[in-house]
């Protein structure tokens, strides 16, 4: 994430980064040691999207403080 945003990892850590997902389950988190966006649990497409042709999980990365 830090690399994709063109920022140093320390900048993201100092700003209080968090990942917010739709609904009650949080499938992703930000690893502060590596700067990677990681899954927090196994994602079962059939359970989430049933018979839908397209399955999309939306999430937002919130960076607190000024950039």
C-alpha positions in Angstrom: 0.0 0.0 0.0 2.8 2.4 0.9 4.5 1.7 -2.4 1.3 2.1 -4.4 0.6 5.5 -2.7 4.2 6.6 -3.2 4.7 7.1 0.6 7.2 5.9 3.1 5.8 3.2 5.4 6.6 5.3 8.5 4.3 8.0 7.2 1.4 5.6 7.0 2.1 4.2 10.4 2.3 7.6 12.0 -1.0 8.7 10.5 -3.1 5.9 11.9 -4.1 3.8 8.9 -7.1 1.5 9.1 -9.2 -0.5 6.6 -12.9 -0.3 6.6 -15.2 -2.8 4.9 -18.9 -2.9 4.1 -21.0 -4.8 6.5 -20.0 -6.3 9.8 -17.1 -8.5 8.7 -13.7 -7.1 8.0 -11.8 -9.2 5.4 -8.8 -7.0 5.1 -6.3 -5.2 7.3 -3.1 -3.1 6.9 0.1 -4.8 8.1 2.1 -2.0 9.7 5.4 -3.9 9.5 5.3 -4.7 5.8 2.9 -2.1 4.4 0.8 -4.8 2.8 -3.0 -5.1 2.5 -3.7 -8.6 3.9 -6.8 -10.8 4.3 -7.8 -11.4 7.9 -9.7 -14.6 7.2 -10.4 -17.1 4.4 -12.8 -15.6 1.9 -15.5 -18.0 0.6 -16.9 -16.7 -2.7 -19.9 -19.0 -2.7 -20.8 -18.0 0.8 -20.6 -14.3 0.1 -22.0 -14.0 -3.4 -24.0 -17.2 -3.8 -24.9 -17.5 -7.6 -24.0 -13.9 -8.6 -21.8 -13.7 -11.7 -19.7 -10.9 -10.3 -18.4 -10.9 -6.7 -16.9 -7.7 -5.4 -15.7 -6.9 -1.9 -15.5 -3.1 -1.2 -13.2 -1.7 1.3 -11.7 1.7 2.1 -8.3 2.7 3.6 -8.7 5.5 6.0 -5.6 7.6 6.8 -6.0 9.9 9.8 -4.1 13.1 10.1 -2.9 15.4 7.3 -0.9 14.0 4.4 
